[in-house]
Structure formats: structure tokens, C-alpha cells
């Protein structure tokens, strides 16, 4: 029983650590996006004020000069990636033979029924 308890404790610790790392990453991403939005809003306000005061004499760049290099995005986890559609099951040659035999039997039954109906009709006329 102690082995089971140690394994479950280790799994719970790992889960808590992964949850903590995910929360830290989410807050970092949220802070980066908020920072970019604040810089964009400040530049937009600056541009509007300059246009109001000085007119539209010189075009200013709307992008901030960033000293940080863009970070490469990590690929999404495997659970979020689209999966290819499953392949249809392959038909076995035995299935083809069974299907051919079933079709032949059905055709034979139709022929026998047609012949029987023709004979009944012939007898009913006499």
C-alpha cells in the first residue's frame, strides 16, 4: 500500500508543478499582450495629439522601436493538433467472395420467383 501512496504523491506533485508552470506562462503572456496594447494606445494618442497640434505635416511611424527580439511560439500540444481522419477498414478478399455468393443467391431467388409466378399465371389461364 505504501508503494501506491508514494506513486500517487509523486503524480500529484508533478501535476501541481505543471499547473503552476502553466499559470506562470499564462500570466507572462497576458502581461506581454497588455504591455503591447498599452504601447499601441500611447502611440495612437501621441499621433492624435500631434495631428491636432501641428497638422498632418510629417508621417510618423506607428510601430514602436522594440529592443526585444520576437519570441518563437512553441507548437501546440498534441491534444490540440488536428488529427487525420481514420482510414476506412480494409476489405478482405473473403468479404468479396461472400458478397458475390450472396448476390448470386439473391439473383437465383428472383429468377425462381419469376418462373414460379409465370407458371402460376399460365395455370390460372387454363
C-alpha atoms as a printed R data frame, in Angstrom:
    type eleno elety resid chain resno       x       y       z
1   ATOM     1    CA   UNK     A     1   0.000   0.000   0.000
2   ATOM     2    CA   UNK     A     2   2.909   2.346   0.682
3   ATOM     3    CA   UNK     A     3   4.152   1.980  -2.897
4   ATOM     4    CA   UNK     A     4   0.758   3.068  -4.194
5   ATOM     5    CA   UNK     A     5   0.767   6.066  -1.871
6   ATOM     6    CA   UNK     A     6   4.260   7.163  -2.938
7   ATOM     7    CA   UNK     A     7   3.318   6.868  -6.603
8   ATOM     8    CA   UNK     A     8   0.129   8.891  -6.153
9   ATOM     9    CA   UNK     A     9   2.010  11.522  -4.137
10  ATOM    10    CA   UNK     A    10   4.633  11.822  -6.887
11  ATOM    11    CA   UNK     A    11   1.919  12.174  -9.538
12  ATOM    12    CA   UNK     A    12   0.111  14.834  -7.511
13  ATOM    13    CA   UNK     A    13   3.357  16.796  -7.004
14  ATOM    14    CA   UNK     A    14   4.106  16.667 -10.734
15  ATOM    15    CA   UNK     A    15   0.559  17.766 -11.533
16  ATOM    16    CA   UNK     A    16   0.802  20.704  -9.138
17  ATOM    17    CA   UNK     A    17   4.151  21.709 -10.619
18  ATOM    18    CA   UNK     A    18   2.779  21.592 -14.176
19  ATOM    19    CA   UNK     A    19  -0.278  23.630 -13.145
20  ATOM    20    CA   UNK     A    20   1.993  26.228 -11.534
21  ATOM    21    CA   UNK     A    21   4.171  26.451 -14.656
22  ATOM    22    CA   UNK     A    22   1.101  26.795 -16.876
23  ATOM    23    CA   UNK     A    23  -0.258  29.587 -14.673
24  ATOM    24    CA   UNK     A    24   3.094  31.410 -14.780
25  ATOM    25    CA   UNK     A    25   3.247  31.121 -18.565
26  ATOM    26    CA   UNK     A    26  -0.323  32.383 -18.907
27  ATOM    27    CA   UNK     A    27   0.430  35.416 -16.731
28  ATOM    28    CA   UNK     A    28   3.603  36.142 -18.720
29  ATOM    29    CA   UNK     A    29   1.670  36.022 -21.982
30  ATOM    30    CA   UNK     A    30  -1.098  38.209 -20.559
31  ATOM    31    CA   UNK     A    31   1.451  40.775 -19.339
32  ATOM    32    CA   UNK     A    32   3.198  40.852 -22.726
33  ATOM    33    CA   UNK     A    33  -0.086  41.397 -24.543
34  ATOM    34    CA   UNK     A    34  -1.192  44.092 -22.084
35  ATOM    35    CA   UNK     A    35   2.160  45.827 -22.474
36  ATOM    36    CA   UNK     A    36   1.871  45.768 -26.276
37  ATOM    37    CA   UNK     A    37  -1.696  47.106 -26.091
38  ATOM    38    CA   UNK     A    38  -0.645  49.920 -23.733
39  ATOM    39    CA   UNK     A    39   2.237  50.908 -26.007
40  ATOM    40    CA   UNK     A    40  -0.092  50.866 -29.015
41  ATOM    41    CA   UNK     A    41  -2.632  53.037 -27.212
42  ATOM    42    CA   UNK     A    42   0.073  55.505 -26.123
43  ATOM    43    CA   UNK     A    43   1.439  55.797 -29.656
44  ATOM    44    CA   UNK     A    44  -2.052  56.279 -31.037
45  ATOM    45    CA   UNK     A    45  -2.756  59.024 -28.509
46  ATOM    46    CA   UNK     A    46   0.593  60.665 -29.294
47  ATOM    47    CA   UNK     A    47  -0.164  60.603 -33.002
48  ATOM    48    CA   UNK     A    48  -3.633  62.099 -32.452
49  ATOM    49    CA   UNK     A    49  -2.234  64.894 -30.274
50  ATOM    50    CA   UNK     A    50   0.497  65.707 -32.812
51  ATOM    51    CA   UNK     A    51  -2.041  65.822 -35.625
52  ATOM    52    CA   UNK     A    52  -4.284  68.122 -33.598
53  ATOM    53    CA   UNK     A    53  -1.439  70.486 -32.688
54  ATOM    54    CA   UNK     A    54   0.745  70.509 -35.779
55  ATOM    55    CA   UNK     A    55  -1.438  69.142 -38.547
56  ATOM    56    CA   UNK     A    56  -0.516  66.259 -40.852
57  ATOM    57    CA   UNK     A    57   2.918  67.520 -41.954
58  ATOM    58    CA   UNK     A    58   5.192  64.545 -41.390
59  ATOM    59    CA   UNK     A    59   4.146  60.924 -41.233
60  ATOM    60    CA   UNK     A    60   5.326  59.206 -38.090
61  ATOM    61    CA   UNK     A    61   5.953  55.520 -37.742
62  ATOM    62    CA   UNK     A    62   3.179  53.775 -35.899
63  ATOM    63    CA   UNK     A    63   5.321  50.881 -34.692
64  ATOM    64    CA   UNK     A    64   7.438  51.198 -31.560
65  ATOM    65    CA   UNK     A    65  11.150  50.511 -31.785
66  ATOM    66    CA   UNK     A    66  11.393  47.318 -29.807
67  ATOM    67    CA   UNK     A    67  14.706  46.264 -28.329
68  ATOM    68    CA   UNK     A    68  13.435  42.743 -27.713
69  ATOM    69    CA   UNK     A    69  13.612  40.102 -30.354
70  ATOM    70    CA   UNK     A    70  10.330  38.390 -31.217
71  ATOM    71    CA   UNK     A    71   9.985  35.105 -29.410
72  ATOM    72    CA   UNK     A    72   9.317  31.950 -31.325
73  ATOM    73    CA   UNK     A    73   5.976  30.399 -30.495
74  ATOM    74    CA   UNK     A    74   6.032  26.855 -29.287
75  ATOM    75    CA   UNK     A    75   3.921  24.360 -31.216
76  ATOM    76    CA   UNK     A    76   0.550  23.470 -29.703
77  ATOM    77    CA   UNK     A    77   0.330  20.305 -27.641
78  ATOM    78    CA   UNK     A    78  -0.539  17.101 -29.430
79  ATOM    79    CA   UNK     A    79  -4.030  17.119 -27.928
80  ATOM    80    CA   UNK     A    80  -4.827  20.391 -29.761
81  ATOM    81    CA   UNK     A    81  -3.438  19.395 -33.151
82  ATOM    82    CA   UNK     A    82  -5.979  18.256 -35.726
83  ATOM    83    CA   UNK     A    83  -5.904  14.534 -36.240
84  ATOM    84    CA   UNK     A    84  -6.148  12.969 -39.683
85  ATOM    85    CA   UNK     A    85  -9.402  11.162 -40.376
86  ATOM    86    CA   UNK     A    86  -9.273   7.463 -39.593
87  ATOM    87    CA   UNK     A    87  -8.652   5.152 -42.501
88  ATOM    88    CA   UNK     A    88 -11.636   3.105 -43.619
89  ATOM    89    CA   UNK     A    89 -11.319  -0.565 -42.743
90  ATOM    90    CA   UNK     A    90  -9.781  -2.613 -45.494
91  ATOM    91    CA   UNK     A    91 -11.982  -5.173 -47.118
92  ATOM    92    CA   UNK     A    92 -10.805  -8.737 -47.076
93  ATOM    93    CA   UNK     A    93 -11.000 -10.959 -50.156
94  ATOM    94    CA   UNK     A    94 -13.241 -13.301 -48.194
95  ATOM    95    CA   UNK     A    95 -15.750 -10.474 -47.804
96  ATOM    96    CA   UNK     A    96 -15.808 -10.003 -51.582
97  ATOM    97    CA   UNK     A    97 -16.441 -13.705 -52.133
98  ATOM    98    CA   UNK     A    98 -19.194 -13.796 -49.530
99  ATOM    99    CA   UNK     A    99 -20.816 -10.728 -51.078
100 ATOM   100    CA   UNK     A   100 -20.608 -12.275 -54.570
101 ATOM   101    CA   UNK     A   101 -22.202 -15.508 -53.322
102 ATOM   102    CA   UNK     A   102 -24.977 -13.539 -51.585
103 ATOM   103    CA   UNK     A   103 -25.665 -11.576 -54.793
104 ATOM   104    CA   UNK     A   104 -25.766 -14.780 -56.839
105 ATOM   105    CA   UNK     A   105 -28.188 -16.408 -54.379
106 ATOM   106    CA   UNK     A   106 -30.415 -13.320 -54.438
107 ATOM   107    CA   UNK     A   107 -30.450 -13.332 -58.248
108 ATOM   108    CA   UNK     A   108 -31.264 -17.054 -58.273
109 ATOM   109    CA   UNK     A   109 -34.157 -16.477 -55.845
110 ATOM   110    CA   UNK     A   110 -35.507 -13.706 -58.079
111 ATOM   111    CA   UNK     A   111 -35.280 -15.938 -61.150
112 ATOM   112    CA   UNK     A   112 -37.047 -18.833 -59.376
113 ATOM   113    CA   UNK     A   113 -39.776 -16.491 -58.104
114 ATOM   114    CA   UNK     A   114 -40.262 -15.061 -61.591
115 ATOM   115    CA   UNK     A   115 -40.510 -18.550 -63.125
116 ATOM   116    CA   UNK     A   116 -42.955 -19.650 -60.427
117 ATOM   117    CA   UNK     A   117 -45.109 -16.556 -60.983
118 ATOM   118    CA   UNK     A   118 -45.095 -17.212 -64.738
119 ATOM   119    CA   UNK     A   119 -46.202 -20.830 -64.219
120 ATOM   120    CA   UNK     A   120 -48.985 -19.794 -61.819
121 ATOM   121    CA   UNK     A   121 -50.222 -17.263 -64.312
122 ATOM   122    CA   UNK     A   122 -50.128 -19.864 -67.092
123 ATOM   123    CA   UNK     A   123 -52.096 -22.376 -64.968
124 ATOM   124    CA   UNK     A   124 -54.683 -19.793 -63.951
125 ATOM   125    CA   UNK     A   125 -55.448 -19.032 -67.646
126 ATOM   126    CA   UNK     A   126 -56.323 -22.667 -68.403
